[in-house]
Amino acid sequence: MKEKFLRTCLLLMAALALLTTTALADMGPKPELRVRVENAPEEPYYLDLVAEGDFEEGRSNLTDEDRAELDEGLLQSLLDAVPEGYHACLAQGTGAPMWGKLSGQDGLHVFRYVGVPDTYRILIVTKGGESWLSDPMTRPVLQSSVSVDWADKTVSTPPVWLAYALQFLATFLPTLVIEGAVLLLFGLSSKKNWRVFLLVNLVTQVGVFCSLGLTALREGVGLGYYLLFLLVEVVVVAVETLLYRRLLTGASRGRATAYGFTANLCSAAATWLLAYPVWNALSALC
């Protein structure tokens, strides 16, 4: 009976991964790609993202004012360097709006908004006629960065696994501290109960990471995230409270139930408040 109950709880936690949703159309953080050019050309150059698909007239991301400030000869050189079957996202356009500058600032080129492609190549063309095109790349998270070494003609990306690890720890460690303190306050700190506490939190936090953590990094922390947060926490509270009610020793089922509910309420409040600051900090690492 107990094994069947535990299997049911684990299946509920696995279902958390299916609760991920896309943020509503124009709410919450937007895609962003930061391209840093190291050892940049000494002469003027333009940098653009190119994506697969033919260019469609009338969808340019450059306004007439933007075009008036550009070097027409250099712009034409960039357009001539776009490979067949691709289009220049800023200079020609995208299906959805994208903001950015071909010239960048101090070697930094930032492309923002919903038109930033998931898969792209980086194209650089200099005033002297030299051009370079990167291999296809994919944004691993909503807001990410890459570095181009112009001297070596190479591209490097930050270790995204570090952001994923820190995202997990950013919820797991505060949860252990808060719910552990509540365990002490409820007088349930026996050796066996600590083992139960650690195991239960490890299992549930893996579920939380697979739903909320991945959603935060891939879609940002916006309205969609917080709606999902409420759904996930309802499942977590139910699962942990049921597990503690059955597995904690030295206390009545009523006290174990009260602990499960109180501890999760406290940790959920902290996670809610930390969600955006943590995501904002981790986005800078990606």
Wavefront OBJ file of the C-alpha trace (Angstrom):
o trace
v 0.000 0.000 0.000
v 2.784 2.389 0.953
v 4.708 1.592 -2.255
v 1.615 2.320 -4.338
v 1.150 5.629 -2.525
v 4.777 6.637 -3.107
v 4.518 5.749 -6.799
v 1.436 7.930 -7.070
v 3.283 10.844 -5.460
v 6.223 10.440 -7.814
v 3.877 10.398 -10.807
v 2.329 13.632 -9.573
v 5.768 15.200 -9.388
v 6.599 13.999 -12.891
v 3.404 15.662 -14.088
v 4.881 19.014 -13.065
v 7.027 18.932 -16.193
v 3.838 18.928 -18.278
v 2.553 22.127 -16.685
v 4.945 24.421 -18.541
v 3.145 27.096 -20.536
v 4.153 29.913 -22.841
v 3.760 33.439 -21.452
v 0.834 35.365 -22.866
v 1.475 37.118 -26.180
v 3.008 40.466 -25.197
v 3.551 40.008 -21.460
v 6.724 39.264 -19.570
v 10.366 39.281 -20.670
v 11.251 39.160 -24.360
v 13.965 37.287 -26.270
v 17.378 38.919 -26.292
v 20.726 38.042 -27.827
v 23.902 39.912 -26.881
v 26.829 39.590 -29.297
v 30.183 40.805 -28.000
v 32.905 41.310 -30.627
v 36.418 40.917 -29.248
v 39.427 42.205 -31.184
v 36.900 44.054 -33.334
v 37.905 45.373 -36.780
v 39.610 48.750 -36.667
v 37.611 49.887 -39.676
v 33.814 50.384 -39.641
v 31.784 47.180 -39.814
v 28.186 46.001 -39.612
v 26.991 42.900 -37.753
v 23.631 41.249 -38.271
v 21.918 37.970 -37.508
v 20.879 35.849 -40.463
v 18.208 33.174 -40.298
v 16.872 30.591 -42.722
v 14.076 31.620 -45.046
v 13.695 34.054 -47.910
v 13.281 37.748 -47.229
v 9.722 39.091 -47.431
v 9.290 42.679 -48.585
v 7.635 45.100 -46.181
v 8.883 43.584 -42.928
v 12.104 45.520 -42.398
v 13.278 46.131 -38.837
v 15.042 49.339 -39.904
v 13.067 52.570 -39.972
v 13.679 55.274 -42.561
v 15.492 57.203 -39.840
v 17.728 54.207 -39.106
v 18.557 53.786 -42.789
v 19.410 57.464 -43.159
v 22.174 57.023 -40.569
v 23.706 53.969 -42.266
v 26.550 53.746 -44.753
v 24.684 52.639 -47.882
v 27.767 51.039 -49.397
v 28.503 49.004 -46.274
v 24.841 48.067 -45.949
v 24.798 46.805 -49.524
v 27.970 44.803 -48.877
v 26.243 43.165 -45.920
v 23.168 42.318 -47.990
v 25.350 40.900 -50.761
v 27.062 38.621 -48.206
v 23.800 37.028 -47.008
v 23.940 33.355 -48.108
v 21.298 31.894 -50.384
v 18.247 30.641 -48.506
v 18.829 33.074 -45.626
v 17.769 36.621 -44.785
v 19.385 39.365 -42.699
v 17.173 39.748 -39.639
v 17.802 43.428 -38.941
v 18.780 44.788 -42.355
v 16.025 42.957 -44.249
v 13.463 41.979 -41.651
v 11.793 39.216 -39.662
v 8.269 37.880 -39.358
v 7.971 39.571 -35.965
v 9.625 42.826 -34.830
v 13.251 42.845 -33.678
v 15.280 45.786 -32.372
v 19.006 46.346 -32.625
v 21.853 48.245 -34.289
v 24.099 47.043 -37.101
v 26.986 49.115 -35.790
v 26.675 48.200 -32.117
v 28.367 50.121 -29.316
v 31.884 49.430 -28.037
v 31.808 46.019 -29.674
v 28.451 45.065 -28.142
v 25.486 44.312 -30.400
v 22.156 43.701 -28.659
v 19.161 42.249 -30.497
v 15.840 42.327 -28.656
v 12.141 41.554 -28.874
v 10.027 38.741 -30.232
v 11.637 38.617 -33.680
v 15.015 37.410 -32.385
v 15.435 33.996 -34.068
v 15.951 30.820 -32.068
v 18.457 29.526 -34.634
v 20.731 32.000 -36.355
v 24.130 32.754 -37.862
v 26.253 35.843 -37.247
v 27.333 37.860 -40.278
v 30.047 40.537 -40.085
v 31.077 42.723 -43.021
v 33.781 45.412 -42.874
v 34.170 48.641 -44.815
v 37.198 47.137 -46.526
v 35.104 44.328 -47.988
v 36.024 41.481 -45.612
v 33.127 39.292 -44.483
v 32.669 36.395 -42.071
v 29.724 34.103 -41.375
v 29.422 31.855 -38.323
v 28.076 28.338 -38.242
v 24.393 27.968 -37.245
v 23.794 28.549 -33.545
v 20.779 28.176 -31.253
v 19.723 30.298 -28.297
v 19.568 27.882 -25.323
v 17.567 30.262 -23.120
v 15.305 33.290 -23.567
v 18.081 35.834 -23.075
v 21.584 34.721 -23.954
v 24.944 35.965 -25.184
v 27.790 34.954 -27.472
v 31.302 36.283 -28.022
v 32.931 36.618 -31.431
v 36.716 36.810 -31.645
v 37.262 38.645 -34.904
v 40.994 37.924 -34.944
v 40.474 34.146 -34.739
v 37.071 34.125 -36.463
v 35.624 32.004 -33.656
v 32.470 32.100 -31.548
v 32.173 31.123 -27.888
v 29.183 30.847 -25.580
v 28.920 30.870 -21.767
v 28.444 27.492 -20.029
v 24.653 27.320 -19.871
v 24.833 24.247 -17.614
v 26.061 26.598 -14.882
v 22.891 28.690 -15.153
v 20.770 25.525 -14.918
v 22.703 24.333 -11.853
v 22.410 27.723 -10.152
v 18.703 27.897 -10.994
v 18.156 24.581 -9.198
v 20.239 25.617 -6.179
v 18.488 29.006 -6.019
v 15.249 27.254 -5.070
v 16.587 24.093 -3.424
v 18.862 25.722 -0.818
v 16.420 28.427 0.405
v 13.727 25.748 0.619
v 15.956 23.556 2.811
v 16.776 26.472 5.112
v 13.194 27.700 5.472
v 11.462 24.339 5.739
v 14.253 23.020 7.982
v 13.711 25.936 10.373
v 9.990 25.195 10.437
v 10.779 21.520 11.141
v 12.710 22.627 14.232
v 9.879 24.911 15.336
v 7.442 22.009 15.107
v 9.732 19.848 17.255
v 10.165 17.174 14.584
v 13.955 17.170 14.285
v 14.718 13.495 14.872
v 17.419 11.824 12.784
v 14.854 9.811 10.834
v 12.721 12.878 10.187
v 15.716 14.778 8.801
v 16.314 11.968 6.322
v 12.661 12.060 5.282
v 12.827 15.851 5.032
v 15.888 15.815 2.755
v 14.578 13.044 0.494
v 11.126 14.589 0.095
v 12.570 18.002 -0.738
v 15.075 16.579 -3.194
v 12.314 14.778 -5.101
v 9.911 17.718 -5.123
v 12.573 20.283 -5.996
v 13.626 18.228 -9.004
v 9.995 18.415 -10.110
v 9.908 22.156 -9.437
v 13.083 22.651 -11.466
v 11.748 20.618 -14.408
v 8.669 22.838 -14.538
v 9.390 26.258 -13.035
v 13.178 26.349 -13.315
v 13.312 25.444 -16.988
v 10.389 27.752 -17.736
v 12.180 30.672 -16.066
v 15.345 30.231 -18.120
v 13.658 29.437 -21.426
v 10.669 31.789 -21.283
v 11.527 34.310 -18.581
v 9.741 35.284 -15.378
v 6.520 36.993 -16.368
v 2.784 36.502 -15.979
v 2.898 33.032 -17.532
v 5.573 31.977 -15.051
v 3.615 33.169 -12.012
v 0.419 31.481 -13.185
v 2.372 28.266 -13.596
v 3.969 28.854 -10.192
v 0.557 28.741 -8.496
v -0.340 25.460 -10.203
v 2.996 23.872 -9.349
v 2.877 24.937 -5.717
v -0.596 23.449 -5.274
v 0.811 20.096 -6.406
v 3.949 20.468 -4.255
v 1.962 21.351 -1.130
v -0.353 18.378 -1.665
v 2.470 15.906 -2.331
v 4.755 17.031 0.497
v 1.942 17.295 3.032
v 0.746 13.766 2.232
v 4.293 12.399 2.407
v 5.047 14.093 5.716
v 1.712 12.947 7.151
v 2.672 9.338 6.436
v 6.446 9.366 6.942
v 7.268 11.749 9.794
v 7.603 10.095 13.208
v 7.199 11.365 16.762
v 4.165 13.473 15.951
v 0.477 13.072 15.328
v -0.738 13.055 11.761
v -2.404 16.375 12.433
v 0.877 18.014 13.483
v 2.742 16.458 10.543
v 0.052 17.774 8.189
v 0.246 21.234 9.750
v 4.033 21.179 9.328
v 3.807 20.227 5.652
v 1.348 23.016 4.906
v 3.153 25.686 6.955
v 6.625 24.846 5.670
v 5.514 24.900 2.048
v 3.618 28.147 2.478
v 6.737 29.837 3.866
v 9.101 28.484 1.208
v 6.632 29.259 -1.592
v 6.424 32.886 -0.456
v 10.222 33.177 -0.516
v 10.471 31.515 -3.940
v 7.811 33.860 -5.317
v 9.766 36.918 -4.152
v 13.134 35.600 -5.355
v 11.967 34.364 -8.770
v 12.536 37.528 -10.796
v 15.801 38.684 -9.133
v 17.269 35.190 -9.540
v 16.219 34.938 -13.196
v 17.552 38.422 -13.914
v 20.934 37.539 -12.400
v 21.163 34.183 -14.183
v 20.255 35.725 -17.547
v 23.431 37.785 -17.319
v 25.438 34.538 -17.121
v 23.893 32.909 -20.190
l 1 2 3 4 5 6 7 8 9 10 11 12 13 14 15 16 17 18 19 20 21 22 23 24 25 26 27 28 29 30 31 32 33 34 35 36 37 38 39 40 41 42 43 44 45 46 47 48 49 50 51 52 53 54 55 56 57 58 59 60 61 62 63 64 65 66 67 68 69 70 71 72 73 74 75 76 77 78 79 80 81 82 83 84 85 86 87 88 89 90 91 92 93 94 95 96 97 98 99 100 101 102 103 104 105 106 107 108 109 110 111 112 113 114 115 116 117 118 119 120 121 122 123 124 125 126 127 128 129 130 131 132 133 134 135 136 137 138 139 140 141 142 143 144 145 146 147 148 149 150 151 152 153 154 155 156 157 158 159 160 161 162 163 164 165 166 167 168 169 170 171 172 173 174 175 176 177 178 179 180 181 182 183 184 185 186 187 188 189 190 191 192 193 194 195 196 197 198 199 200 201 202 203 204 205 206 207 208 209 210 211 212 213 214 215 216 217 218 219 220 221 222 223 224 225 226 227 228 229 230 231 232 233 234 235 236 237 238 239 240 241 242 243 244 245 246 247 248 249 250 251 252 253 254 255 256 257 258 259 260 261 262 263 264 265 266 267 268 269 270 271 272 273 274 275 276 277 278 279 280 281 282 283 284 285 286
